[in-house]
Amino acid sequence: MRKYYTLFVYEPDHQRWYNHFGDYDNSVVADEMDDLNYGWDGILMKHMRIISTPDDQTAIDAALDKLNGKDGLS
C-alpha cells in the first residue's frame, strides 16, 4: 500500500471533523489547505489537519474517527 495524505477540516457549527480532500502527494494536500485558509472560506489553520495513512478507506475512516474521539468504531 502507498502512503495517502488526507486533509481533515473541523466544522465548529457541527463540532466534528470531516474528510475534505486527499492525494498521494503531501504538497498537493498542503496547497489545498493553504487555499482554504487564504481563500474566501478563511478556515483557521487550527481547524485543519493533514494526516498520512495507508491508501485504504478503512485507515482513512479510522483516522477520522480518532479525530472525532471515536477510536475503534469504524
mmJSON file of the N, C-alpha and C atoms, coordinates in Angstrom:
{"data_MODEL":{"atom_site":{
"group_PDB":["ATOM","ATOM","ATOM","ATOM","ATOM","ATOM","ATOM","ATOM","ATOM","ATOM","ATOM","ATOM","ATOM","ATOM","ATOM","ATOM","ATOM","ATOM","ATOM","ATOM","ATOM","ATOM","ATOM","ATOM","ATOM","ATOM","ATOM","ATOM","ATOM","ATOM","ATOM","ATOM","ATOM","ATOM","ATOM","ATOM","ATOM","ATOM","ATOM","ATOM","ATOM","ATOM","ATOM","ATOM","ATOM","ATOM","ATOM","ATOM","ATOM","ATOM","ATOM","ATOM","ATOM","ATOM","ATOM","ATOM","ATOM","ATOM","ATOM","ATOM","ATOM","ATOM","ATOM","ATOM","ATOM","ATOM","ATOM","ATOM","ATOM","ATOM","ATOM","ATOM","ATOM","ATOM","ATOM","ATOM","ATOM","ATOM","ATOM","ATOM","ATOM","ATOM","ATOM","ATOM","ATOM","ATOM","ATOM","ATOM","ATOM","ATOM","ATOM","ATOM","ATOM","ATOM","ATOM","ATOM","ATOM","ATOM","ATOM","ATOM","ATOM","ATOM","ATOM","ATOM","ATOM","ATOM","ATOM","ATOM","ATOM","ATOM","ATOM","ATOM","ATOM","ATOM","ATOM","ATOM","ATOM","ATOM","ATOM","ATOM","ATOM","ATOM","ATOM","ATOM","ATOM","ATOM","ATOM","ATOM","ATOM","ATOM","ATOM","ATOM","ATOM","ATOM","ATOM","ATOM","ATOM","ATOM","ATOM","ATOM","ATOM","ATOM","ATOM","ATOM","ATOM","ATOM","ATOM","ATOM","ATOM","ATOM","ATOM","ATOM","ATOM","ATOM","ATOM","ATOM","ATOM","ATOM","ATOM","ATOM","ATOM","ATOM","ATOM","ATOM","ATOM","ATOM","ATOM","ATOM","ATOM","ATOM","ATOM","ATOM","ATOM","ATOM","ATOM","ATOM","ATOM","ATOM","ATOM","ATOM","ATOM","ATOM","ATOM","ATOM","ATOM","ATOM","ATOM","ATOM","ATOM","ATOM","ATOM","ATOM","ATOM","ATOM","ATOM","ATOM","ATOM","ATOM","ATOM","ATOM","ATOM","ATOM","ATOM","ATOM","ATOM","ATOM","ATOM","ATOM","ATOM","ATOM","ATOM","ATOM","ATOM","ATOM","ATOM","ATOM","ATOM","ATOM","ATOM","ATOM","ATOM","ATOM"],
"id":[1,2,3,4,5,6,7,8,9,10,11,12,13,14,15,16,17,18,19,20,21,22,23,24,25,26,27,28,29,30,31,32,33,34,35,36,37,38,39,40,41,42,43,44,45,46,47,48,49,50,51,52,53,54,55,56,57,58,59,60,61,62,63,64,65,66,67,68,69,70,71,72,73,74,75,76,77,78,79,80,81,82,83,84,85,86,87,88,89,90,91,92,93,94,95,96,97,98,99,100,101,102,103,104,105,106,107,108,109,110,111,112,113,114,115,116,117,118,119,120,121,122,123,124,125,126,127,128,129,130,131,132,133,134,135,136,137,138,139,140,141,142,143,144,145,146,147,148,149,150,151,152,153,154,155,156,157,158,159,160,161,162,163,164,165,166,167,168,169,170,171,172,173,174,175,176,177,178,179,180,181,182,183,184,185,186,187,188,189,190,191,192,193,194,195,196,197,198,199,200,201,202,203,204,205,206,207,208,209,210,211,212,213,214,215,216,217,218,219,220,221,222],
"type_symbol":["N","C","C","N","C","C","N","C","C","N","C","C","N","C","C","N","C","C","N","C","C","N","C","C","N","C","C","N","C","C","N","C","C","N","C","C","N","C","C","N","C","C","N","C","C","N","C","C","N","C","C","N","C","C","N","C","C","N","C","C","N","C","C","N","C","C","N","C","C","N","C","C","N","C","C","N","C","C","N","C","C","N","C","C","N","C","C","N","C","C","N","C","C","N","C","C","N","C","C","N","C","C","N","C","C","N","C","C","N","C","C","N","C","C","N","C","C","N","C","C","N","C","C","N","C","C","N","C","C","N","C","C","N","C","C","N","C","C","N","C","C","N","C","C","N","C","C","N","C","C","N","C","C","N","C","C","N","C","C","N","C","C","N","C","C","N","C","C","N","C","C","N","C","C","N","C","C","N","C","C","N","C","C","N","C","C","N","C","C","N","C","C","N","C","C","N","C","C","N","C","C","N","C","C","N","C","C","N","C","C","N","C","C","N","C","C","N","C","C","N","C","C"],
"label_atom_id":["N","CA","C","N","CA","C","N","CA","C","N","CA","C","N","CA","C","N","CA","C","N","CA","C","N","CA","C","N","CA","C","N","CA","C","N","CA","C","N","CA","C","N","CA","C","N","CA","C","N","CA","C","N","CA","C","N","CA","C","N","CA","C","N","CA","C","N","CA","C","N","CA","C","N","CA","C","N","CA","C","N","CA","C","N","CA","C","N","CA","C","N","CA","C","N","CA","C","N","CA","C","N","CA","C","N","CA","C","N","CA","C","N","CA","C","N","CA","C","N","CA","C","N","CA","C","N","CA","C","N","CA","C","N","CA","C","N","CA","C","N","CA","C","N","CA","C","N","CA","C","N","CA","C","N","CA","C","N","CA","C","N","CA","C","N","CA","C","N","CA","C","N","CA","C","N","CA","C","N","CA","C","N","CA","C","N","CA","C","N","CA","C","N","CA","C","N","CA","C","N","CA","C","N","CA","C","N","CA","C","N","CA","C","N","CA","C","N","CA","C","N","CA","C","N","CA","C","N","CA","C","N","CA","C","N","CA","C","N","CA","C","N","CA","C","N","CA","C","N","CA","C","N","CA","C","N","CA","C"],
"label_alt_id":[null,null,null,null,null,null,null,null,null,null,null,null,null,null,null,null,null,null,null,null,null,null,null,null,null,null,null,null,null,null,null,null,null,null,null,null,null,null,null,null,null,null,null,null,null,null,null,null,null,null,null,null,null,null,null,null,null,null,null,null,null,null,null,null,null,null,null,null,null,null,null,null,null,null,null,null,null,null,null,null,null,null,null,null,null,null,null,null,null,null,null,null,null,null,null,null,null,null,null,null,null,null,null,null,null,null,null,null,null,null,null,null,null,null,null,null,null,null,null,null,null,null,null,null,null,null,null,null,null,null,null,null,null,null,null,null,null,null,null,null,null,null,null,null,null,null,null,null,null,null,null,null,null,null,null,null,null,null,null,null,null,null,null,null,null,null,null,null,null,null,null,null,null,null,null,null,null,null,null,null,null,null,null,null,null,null,null,null,null,null,null,null,null,null,null,null,null,null,null,null,null,null,null,null,null,null,null,null,null,null,null,null,null,null,null,null,null,null,null,null,null,null],
"label_comp_id":["MET","MET","MET","ARG","ARG","ARG","LYS","LYS","LYS","TYR","TYR","TYR","TYR","TYR","TYR","THR","THR","THR","LEU","LEU","LEU","PHE","PHE","PHE","VAL","VAL","VAL","TYR","TYR","TYR","GLU","GLU","GLU","PRO","PRO","PRO","ASP","ASP","ASP","HIS","HIS","HIS","GLN","GLN","GLN","ARG","ARG","ARG","TRP","TRP","TRP","TYR","TYR","TYR","ASN","ASN","ASN","HIS","HIS","HIS","PHE","PHE","PHE","GLY","GLY","GLY","ASP","ASP","ASP","TYR","TYR","TYR","ASP","ASP","ASP","ASN","ASN","ASN","SER","SER","SER","VAL","VAL","VAL","VAL","VAL","VAL","ALA","ALA","ALA","ASP","ASP","ASP","GLU","GLU","GLU","MET","MET","MET","ASP","ASP","ASP","ASP","ASP","ASP","LEU","LEU","LEU","ASN","ASN","ASN","TYR","TYR","TYR","GLY","GLY","GLY","TRP","TRP","TRP","ASP","ASP","ASP","GLY","GLY","GLY","ILE","ILE","ILE","LEU","LEU","LEU","MET","MET","MET","LYS","LYS","LYS","HIS","HIS","HIS","MET","MET","MET","ARG","ARG","ARG","ILE","ILE","ILE","ILE","ILE","ILE","SER","SER","SER","THR","THR","THR","PRO","PRO","PRO","ASP","ASP","ASP","ASP","ASP","ASP","GLN","GLN","GLN","THR","THR","THR","ALA","ALA","ALA","ILE","ILE","ILE","ASP","ASP","ASP","ALA","ALA","ALA","ALA","ALA","ALA","LEU","LEU","LEU","ASP","ASP","ASP","LYS","LYS","LYS","LEU","LEU","LEU","ASN","ASN","ASN","GLY","GLY","GLY","LYS","LYS","LYS","ASP","ASP","ASP","GLY","GLY","GLY","LEU","LEU","LEU","SER","SER","SER"],
"label_asym_id":["A","A","A","A","A","A","A","A","A","A","A","A","A","A","A","A","A","A","A","A","A","A","A","A","A","A","A","A","A","A","A","A","A","A","A","A","A","A","A","A","A","A","A","A","A","A","A","A","A","A","A","A","A","A","A","A","A","A","A","A","A","A","A","A","A","A","A","A","A","A","A","A","A","A","A","A","A","A","A","A","A","A","A","A","A","A","A","A","A","A","A","A","A","A","A","A","A","A","A","A","A","A","A","A","A","A","A","A","A","A","A","A","A","A","A","A","A","A","A","A","A","A","A","A","A","A","A","A","A","A","A","A","A","A","A","A","A","A","A","A","A","A","A","A","A","A","A","A","A","A","A","A","A","A","A","A","A","A","A","A","A","A","A","A","A","A","A","A","A","A","A","A","A","A","A","A","A","A","A","A","A","A","A","A","A","A","A","A","A","A","A","A","A","A","A","A","A","A","A","A","A","A","A","A","A","A","A","A","A","A","A","A","A","A","A","A","A","A","A","A","A","A"],
"label_entity_id":["1","1","1","1","1","1","1","1","1","1","1","1","1","1","1","1","1","1","1","1","1","1","1","1","1","1","1","1","1","1","1","1","1","1","1","1","1","1","1","1","1","1","1","1","1","1","1","1","1","1","1","1","1","1","1","1","1","1","1","1","1","1","1","1","1","1","1","1","1","1","1","1","1","1","1","1","1","1","1","1","1","1","1","1","1","1","1","1","1","1","1","1","1","1","1","1","1","1","1","1","1","1","1","1","1","1","1","1","1","1","1","1","1","1","1","1","1","1","1","1","1","1","1","1","1","1","1","1","1","1","1","1","1","1","1","1","1","1","1","1","1","1","1","1","1","1","1","1","1","1","1","1","1","1","1","1","1","1","1","1","1","1","1","1","1","1","1","1","1","1","1","1","1","1","1","1","1","1","1","1","1","1","1","1","1","1","1","1","1","1","1","1","1","1","1","1","1","1","1","1","1","1","1","1","1","1","1","1","1","1","1","1","1","1","1","1","1","1","1","1","1","1"],
"label_seq_id":[1,1,1,2,2,2,3,3,3,4,4,4,5,5,5,6,6,6,7,7,7,8,8,8,9,9,9,10,10,10,11,11,11,12,12,12,13,13,13,14,14,14,15,15,15,16,16,16,17,17,17,18,18,18,19,19,19,20,20,20,21,21,21,22,22,22,23,23,23,24,24,24,25,25,25,26,26,26,27,27,27,28,28,28,29,29,29,30,30,30,31,31,31,32,32,32,33,33,33,34,34,34,35,35,35,36,36,36,37,37,37,38,38,38,39,39,39,40,40,40,41,41,41,42,42,42,43,43,43,44,44,44,45,45,45,46,46,46,47,47,47,48,48,48,49,49,49,50,50,50,51,51,51,52,52,52,53,53,53,54,54,54,55,55,55,56,56,56,57,57,57,58,58,58,59,59,59,60,60,60,61,61,61,62,62,62,63,63,63,64,64,64,65,65,65,66,66,66,67,67,67,68,68,68,69,69,69,70,70,70,71,71,71,72,72,72,73,73,73,74,74,74],
"pdbx_PDB_ins_code":[null,null,null,null,null,null,null,null,null,null,null,null,null,null,null,null,null,null,null,null,null,null,null,null,null,null,null,null,null,null,null,null,null,null,null,null,null,null,null,null,null,null,null,null,null,null,null,null,null,null,null,null,null,null,null,null,null,null,null,null,null,null,null,null,null,null,null,null,null,null,null,null,null,null,null,null,null,null,null,null,null,null,null,null,null,null,null,null,null,null,null,null,null,null,null,null,null,null,null,null,null,null,null,null,null,null,null,null,null,null,null,null,null,null,null,null,null,null,null,null,null,null,null,null,null,null,null,null,null,null,null,null,null,null,null,null,null,null,null,null,null,null,null,null,null,null,null,null,null,null,null,null,null,null,null,null,null,null,null,null,null,null,null,null,null,null,null,null,null,null,null,null,null,null,null,null,null,null,null,null,null,null,null,null,null,null,null,null,null,null,null,null,null,null,null,null,null,null,null,null,null,null,null,null,null,null,null,null,null,null,null,null,null,null,null,null,null,null,null,null,null,null],
"Cartn_x":[0.829,0.0,0.87,0.34,1.061,0.572,1.427,1.051,0.093,-0.975,-2.002,-2.199,-2.316,-2.459,-3.884,-4.515,-5.888,-5.958,-6.686,-6.949,-8.301,-8.259,-9.478,-9.75,-11.014,-11.42,-12.443,-12.227,-13.147,-14.236,-15.481,-16.63,-17.144,-16.841,-17.27,-18.796,-19.56,-21.022,-21.545,-20.845,-21.258,-20.406,-19.357,-18.435,-17.883,-17.437,-16.814,-15.9,-15.011,-14.075,-14.689,-14.327,-14.785,-13.602,-13.703,-12.714,-12.984,-12.009,-12.219,-11.544,-10.307,-9.528,-8.388,-7.97,-6.833,-6.057,-4.777,-3.911,-2.689,-2.001,-0.766,0.419,0.258,1.332,0.985,1.797,1.556,1.511,2.324,2.356,1.043,0.37,-0.925,-1.965,-1.925,-2.863,-2.556,-1.282,-0.887,-1.343,-1.274,-1.765,-3.267,-4.008,-5.45,-5.73,-4.945,-5.104,-4.828,-3.782,-3.477,-4.603,-5.143,-6.254,-7.46,-7.75,-8.881,-8.616,-7.366,-7.007,-7.008,-6.464,-6.331,-7.463,-8.305,-9.4,-10.587,-11.69,-12.891,-13.443,-13.142,-13.601,-12.947,-11.653,-10.92,-10.924,-10.775,-10.769,-9.479,-9.61,-8.446,-7.541,-6.241,-5.283,-5.496,-5.902,-6.119,-7.314,-8.128,-9.275,-8.992,-7.703,-7.325,-6.153,-6.177,-5.099,-4.84,-3.557,-3.171,-2.647,-3.232,-2.844,-2.501,-1.383,-0.999,-1.453,-1.957,-2.425,-2.077,-2.232,-2.195,-3.365,-3.263,-4.287,-5.492,-6.084,-7.338,-8.362,-9.614,-10.679,-10.811,-10.564,-10.675,-9.691,-8.463,-7.456,-7.83,-8.357,-8.777,-9.947,-10.912,-12.058,-11.616,-10.631,-10.125,-9.45,-8.713,-8.072,-9.138,-10.207,-11.3,-11.994,-12.24,-12.857,-11.993,-10.686,-9.776,-9.857,-9.891,-10.045,-11.349,-12.389,-13.695,-13.906,-12.832,-12.918,-13.663,-13.671,-14.388,-13.428,-12.38,-11.403,-12.053,-11.678,-12.085,-13.528,-14.233,-15.629,-15.827,-14.828,-15.007,-14.752],
"Cartn_y":[-1.192,0.0,1.251,2.285,3.561,4.491,5.451,6.465,7.454,7.779,8.689,9.803,11.027,12.196,12.73,12.905,13.384,14.68,15.646,16.894,16.774,16.857,16.851,18.279,18.681,20.032,19.942,20.756,20.816,21.847,21.439,22.328,22.71,23.932,24.33,24.273,24.572,24.54,23.138,22.123,20.729,20.024,20.697,20.167,18.8,18.699,17.451,17.702,16.746,16.778,16.058,16.512,15.894,15.672,14.647,14.366,15.347,16.217,17.242,16.909,16.381,16.222,15.258,14.53,13.632,13.448,13.064,12.851,12.055,11.466,10.75,11.696,12.937,13.932,14.922,14.939,15.809,17.284,17.681,19.093,19.526,18.615,18.926,19.166,18.33,18.476,19.755,20.051,21.284,22.521,22.454,23.562,23.769,22.676,22.764,23.403,23.03,23.604,25.11,25.513,26.943,27.681,27.073,27.699,27.914,26.927,27.066,28.136,28.247,29.223,30.64,30.825,32.17,32.547,31.586,31.862,32.492,32.544,33.183,32.422,31.101,30.317,30.795,31.135,31.616,30.642,29.357,28.349,28.483,28.524,28.663,27.436,27.664,26.558,25.541,26.005,25.073,24.153,24.477,23.65,22.741,22.58,21.694,20.82,19.581,18.632,17.798,17.581,16.63,15.398,14.268,13.01,12.003,11.3,10.261,8.903,8.104,6.745,5.872,4.55,3.716,4.121,3.775,4.225,3.295,3.017,2.272,3.017,2.898,3.68,3.377,2.143,1.784,2.583,2.748,3.52,4.998,5.527,6.931,7.144,6.23,6.322,6.228,5.375,5.226,6.516,7.181,8.456,9.511,9.525,10.466,10.178,8.913,8.539,8.977,8.83,9.23,10.747,11.532,12.97,13.328,12.582,12.853,12.143,11.537,10.898,9.599,8.901,7.636,6.507,6.309,5.264,3.899,3.216,1.83,1.613,2.628,2.44,2.13,2.37,2.076,0.629],
"Cartn_z":[0.0,0.0,0.0,-0.593,-0.657,0.452,0.79,1.771,1.107,1.823,1.32,2.342,1.861,2.729,2.626,3.767,3.801,4.597,4.057,4.749,5.44,6.764,7.564,8.02,7.963,8.338,9.469,10.497,11.634,11.348,11.556,11.382,12.767,13.225,14.569,14.773,13.736,13.869,14.166,13.659,13.864,14.914,15.37,16.38,15.996,14.74,14.288,13.095,12.868,11.754,10.57,9.365,8.121,7.181,6.374,5.332,4.195,3.913,2.891,1.56,1.614,0.385,0.651,-0.367,-0.211,-1.498,-1.357,-2.51,-2.048,-3.004,-2.701,-2.511,-2.9,-2.794,-1.677,-0.622,0.522,0.126,-0.844,-1.235,-1.894,-2.591,-3.197,-2.1,-1.074,0.041,0.823,1.006,1.701,0.916,-0.41,-1.239,-1.051,-0.984,-0.755,0.61,1.613,2.946,2.92,2.224,2.098,1.385,0.335,-0.394,0.516,1.36,2.278,3.324,3.76,4.781,4.236,3.033,2.466,1.52,1.163,0.237,0.941,0.233,0.778,1.976,2.083,3.235,4.526,4.443,5.606,6.77,6.485,7.545,8.344,9.658,10.531,10.421,10.475,10.379,11.505,12.687,13.802,13.546,12.535,12.171,10.979,10.659,9.552,9.971,9.538,9.814,8.57,8.276,7.239,7.962,7.648,8.286,7.197,7.387,6.428,6.948,6.022,6.314,5.12,5.273,4.069,3.165,1.897,0.935,0.866,2.016,2.012,2.86,2.491,3.122,4.606,5.005,6.423,7.269,6.787,7.526,7.589,6.506,6.476,7.431,7.423,8.331,9.791,10.076,11.448,11.908,11.015,11.369,11.661,10.874,11.106,12.435,12.709,13.985,15.164,15.017,16.099,16.342,15.268,15.423,16.127,15.837,16.425,17.763,18.305,19.623,19.633,18.484,18.388,18.02,18.766,18.455,18.32,17.24,17.051,16.644,16.183,15.812,14.342,13.493,12.069,11.792],
"occupancy":[1.0,1.0,1.0,1.0,1.0,1.0,1.0,1.0,1.0,1.0,1.0,1.0,1.0,1.0,1.0,1.0,1.0,1.0,1.0,1.0,1.0,1.0,1.0,1.0,1.0,1.0,1.0,1.0,1.0,1.0,1.0,1.0,1.0,1.0,1.0,1.0,1.0,1.0,1.0,1.0,1.0,1.0,1.0,1.0,1.0,1.0,1.0,1.0,1.0,1.0,1.0,1.0,1.0,1.0,1.0,1.0,1.0,1.0,1.0,1.0,1.0,1.0,1.0,1.0,1.0,1.0,1.0,1.0,1.0,1.0,1.0,1.0,1.0,1.0,1.0,1.0,1.0,1.0,1.0,1.0,1.0,1.0,1.0,1.0,1.0,1.0,1.0,1.0,1.0,1.0,1.0,1.0,1.0,1.0,1.0,1.0,1.0,1.0,1.0,1.0,1.0,1.0,1.0,1.0,1.0,1.0,1.0,1.0,1.0,1.0,1.0,1.0,1.0,1.0,1.0,1.0,1.0,1.0,1.0,1.0,1.0,1.0,1.0,1.0,1.0,1.0,1.0,1.0,1.0,1.0,1.0,1.0,1.0,1.0,1.0,1.0,1.0,1.0,1.0,1.0,1.0,1.0,1.0,1.0,1.0,1.0,1.0,1.0,1.0,1.0,1.0,1.0,1.0,1.0,1.0,1.0,1.0,1.0,1.0,1.0,1.0,1.0,1.0,1.0,1.0,1.0,1.0,1.0,1.0,1.0,1.0,1.0,1.0,1.0,1.0,1.0,1.0,1.0,1.0,1.0,1.0,1.0,1.0,1.0,1.0,1.0,1.0,1.0,1.0,1.0,1.0,1.0,1.0,1.0,1.0,1.0,1.0,1.0,1.0,1.0,1.0,1.0,1.0,1.0,1.0,1.0,1.0,1.0,1.0,1.0,1.0,1.0,1.0,1.0,1.0,1.0,1.0,1.0,1.0,1.0,1.0,1.0],
"B_iso_or_equiv":[0.0,0.0,0.0,0.0,0.0,0.0,0.0,0.0,0.0,0.0,0.0,0.0,0.0,0.0,0.0,0.0,0.0,0.0,0.0,0.0,0.0,0.0,0.0,0.0,0.0,0.0,0.0,0.0,0.0,0.0,0.0,0.0,0.0,0.0,0.0,0.0,0.0,0.0,0.0,0.0,0.0,0.0,0.0,0.0,0.0,0.0,0.0,0.0,0.0,0.0,0.0,0.0,0.0,0.0,0.0,0.0,0.0,0.0,0.0,0.0,0.0,0.0,0.0,0.0,0.0,0.0,0.0,0.0,0.0,0.0,0.0,0.0,0.0,0.0,0.0,0.0,0.0,0.0,0.0,0.0,0.0,0.0,0.0,0.0,0.0,0.0,0.0,0.0,0.0,0.0,0.0,0.0,0.0,0.0,0.0,0.0,0.0,0.0,0.0,0.0,0.0,0.0,0.0,0.0,0.0,0.0,0.0,0.0,0.0,0.0,0.0,0.0,0.0,0.0,0.0,0.0,0.0,0.0,0.0,0.0,0.0,0.0,0.0,0.0,0.0,0.0,0.0,0.0,0.0,0.0,0.0,0.0,0.0,0.0,0.0,0.0,0.0,0.0,0.0,0.0,0.0,0.0,0.0,0.0,0.0,0.0,0.0,0.0,0.0,0.0,0.0,0.0,0.0,0.0,0.0,0.0,0.0,0.0,0.0,0.0,0.0,0.0,0.0,0.0,0.0,0.0,0.0,0.0,0.0,0.0,0.0,0.0,0.0,0.0,0.0,0.0,0.0,0.0,0.0,0.0,0.0,0.0,0.0,0.0,0.0,0.0,0.0,0.0,0.0,0.0,0.0,0.0,0.0,0.0,0.0,0.0,0.0,0.0,0.0,0.0,0.0,0.0,0.0,0.0,0.0,0.0,0.0,0.0,0.0,0.0,0.0,0.0,0.0,0.0,0.0,0.0,0.0,0.0,0.0,0.0,0.0,0.0],
"pdbx_formal_charge":[null,null,null,null,null,null,null,null,null,null,null,null,null,null,null,null,null,null,null,null,null,null,null,null,null,null,null,null,null,null,null,null,null,null,null,null,null,null,null,null,null,null,null,null,null,null,null,null,null,null,null,null,null,null,null,null,null,null,null,null,null,null,null,null,null,null,null,null,null,null,null,null,null,null,null,null,null,null,null,null,null,null,null,null,null,null,null,null,null,null,null,null,null,null,null,null,null,null,null,null,null,null,null,null,null,null,null,null,null,null,null,null,null,null,null,null,null,null,null,null,null,null,null,null,null,null,null,null,null,null,null,null,null,null,null,null,null,null,null,null,null,null,null,null,null,null,null,null,null,null,null,null,null,null,null,null,null,null,null,null,null,null,null,null,null,null,null,null,null,null,null,null,null,null,null,null,null,null,null,null,null,null,null,null,null,null,null,null,null,null,null,null,null,null,null,null,null,null,null,null,null,null,null,null,null,null,null,null,null,null,null,null,null,null,null,null,null,null,null,null,null,null],
"auth_seq_id":[1,1,1,2,2,2,3,3,3,4,4,4,5,5,5,6,6,6,7,7,7,8,8,8,9,9,9,10,10,10,11,11,11,12,12,12,13,13,13,14,14,14,15,15,15,16,16,16,17,17,17,18,18,18,19,19,19,20,20,20,21,21,21,22,22,22,23,23,23,24,24,24,25,25,25,26,26,26,27,27,27,28,28,28,29,29,29,30,30,30,31,31,31,32,32,32,33,33,33,34,34,34,35,35,35,36,36,36,37,37,37,38,38,38,39,39,39,40,40,40,41,41,41,42,42,42,43,43,43,44,44,44,45,45,45,46,46,46,47,47,47,48,48,48,49,49,49,50,50,50,51,51,51,52,52,52,53,53,53,54,54,54,55,55,55,56,56,56,57,57,57,58,58,58,59,59,59,60,60,60,61,61,61,62,62,62,63,63,63,64,64,64,65,65,65,66,66,66,67,67,67,68,68,68,69,69,69,70,70,70,71,71,71,72,72,72,73,73,73,74,74,74],
"auth_comp_id":["MET","MET","MET","ARG","ARG","ARG","LYS","LYS","LYS","TYR","TYR","TYR","TYR","TYR","TYR","THR","THR","THR","LEU","LEU","LEU","PHE","PHE","PHE","VAL","VAL","VAL","TYR","TYR","TYR","GLU","GLU","GLU","PRO","PRO","PRO","ASP","ASP","ASP","HIS","HIS","HIS","GLN","GLN","GLN","ARG","ARG","ARG","TRP","TRP","TRP","TYR","TYR","TYR","ASN","ASN","ASN","HIS","HIS","HIS","PHE","PHE","PHE","GLY","GLY","GLY","ASP","ASP","ASP","TYR","TYR","TYR","ASP","ASP","ASP","ASN","ASN","ASN","SER","SER","SER","VAL","VAL","VAL","VAL","VAL","VAL","ALA","ALA","ALA","ASP","ASP","ASP","GLU","GLU","GLU","MET","MET","MET","ASP","ASP","ASP","ASP","ASP","ASP","LEU","LEU","LEU","ASN","ASN","ASN","TYR","TYR","TYR","GLY","GLY","GLY","TRP","TRP","TRP","ASP","ASP","ASP","GLY","GLY","GLY","ILE","ILE","ILE","LEU","LEU","LEU","MET","MET","MET","LYS","LYS","LYS","HIS","HIS","HIS","MET","MET","MET","ARG","ARG","ARG","ILE","ILE","ILE","ILE","ILE","ILE","SER","SER","SER","THR","THR","THR","PRO","PRO","PRO","ASP","ASP","ASP","ASP","ASP","ASP","GLN","GLN","GLN","THR","THR","THR","ALA","ALA","ALA","ILE","ILE","ILE","ASP","ASP","ASP","ALA","ALA","ALA","ALA","ALA","ALA","LEU","LEU","LEU","ASP","ASP","ASP","LYS","LYS","LYS","LEU","LEU","LEU","ASN","ASN","ASN","GLY","GLY","GLY","LYS","LYS","LYS","ASP","ASP","ASP","GLY","GLY","GLY","LEU","LEU","LEU","SER","SER","SER"],
"auth_asym_id":["A","A","A","A","A","A","A","A","A","A","A","A","A","A","A","A","A","A","A","A","A","A","A","A","A","A","A","A","A","A","A","A","A","A","A","A","A","A","A","A","A","A","A","A","A","A","A","A","A","A","A","A","A","A","A","A","A","A","A","A","A","A","A","A","A","A","A","A","A","A","A","A","A","A","A","A","A","A","A","A","A","A","A","A","A","A","A","A","A","A","A","A","A","A","A","A","A","A","A","A","A","A","A","A","A","A","A","A","A","A","A","A","A","A","A","A","A","A","A","A","A","A","A","A","A","A","A","A","A","A","A","A","A","A","A","A","A","A","A","A","A","A","A","A","A","A","A","A","A","A","A","A","A","A","A","A","A","A","A","A","A","A","A","A","A","A","A","A","A","A","A","A","A","A","A","A","A","A","A","A","A","A","A","A","A","A","A","A","A","A","A","A","A","A","A","A","A","A","A","A","A","A","A","A","A","A","A","A","A","A","A","A","A","A","A","A","A","A","A","A","A","A"],
"auth_atom_id":["N","CA","C","N","CA","C","N","CA","C","N","CA","C","N","CA","C","N","CA","C","N","CA","C","N","CA","C","N","CA","C","N","CA","C","N","CA","C","N","CA","C","N","CA","C","N","CA","C","N","CA","C","N","CA","C","N","CA","C","N","CA","C","N","CA","C","N","CA","C","N","CA","C","N","CA","C","N","CA","C","N","CA","C","N","CA","C","N","CA","C","N","CA","C","N","CA","C","N","CA","C","N","CA","C","N","CA","C","N","CA","C","N","CA","C","N","CA","C","N","CA","C","N","CA","C","N","CA","C","N","CA","C","N","CA","C","N","CA","C","N","CA","C","N","CA","C","N","CA","C","N","CA","C","N","CA","C","N","CA","C","N","CA","C","N","CA","C","N","CA","C","N","CA","C","N","CA","C","N","CA","C","N","CA","C","N","CA","C","N","CA","C","N","CA","C","N","CA","C","N","CA","C","N","CA","C","N","CA","C","N","CA","C","N","CA","C","N","CA","C","N","CA","C","N","CA","C","N","CA","C","N","CA","C","N","CA","C","N","CA","C","N","CA","C","N","CA","C","N","CA","C","N","CA","C","N","CA","C"],
"pdbx_PDB_model_num":[1,1,1,1,1,1,1,1,1,1,1,1,1,1,1,1,1,1,1,1,1,1,1,1,1,1,1,1,1,1,1,1,1,1,1,1,1,1,1,1,1,1,1,1,1,1,1,1,1,1,1,1,1,1,1,1,1,1,1,1,1,1,1,1,1,1,1,1,1,1,1,1,1,1,1,1,1,1,1,1,1,1,1,1,1,1,1,1,1,1,1,1,1,1,1,1,1,1,1,1,1,1,1,1,1,1,1,1,1,1,1,1,1,1,1,1,1,1,1,1,1,1,1,1,1,1,1,1,1,1,1,1,1,1,1,1,1,1,1,1,1,1,1,1,1,1,1,1,1,1,1,1,1,1,1,1,1,1,1,1,1,1,1,1,1,1,1,1,1,1,1,1,1,1,1,1,1,1,1,1,1,1,1,1,1,1,1,1,1,1,1,1,1,1,1,1,1,1,1,1,1,1,1,1,1,1,1,1,1,1,1,1,1,1,1,1,1,1,1,1,1,1]
}}}
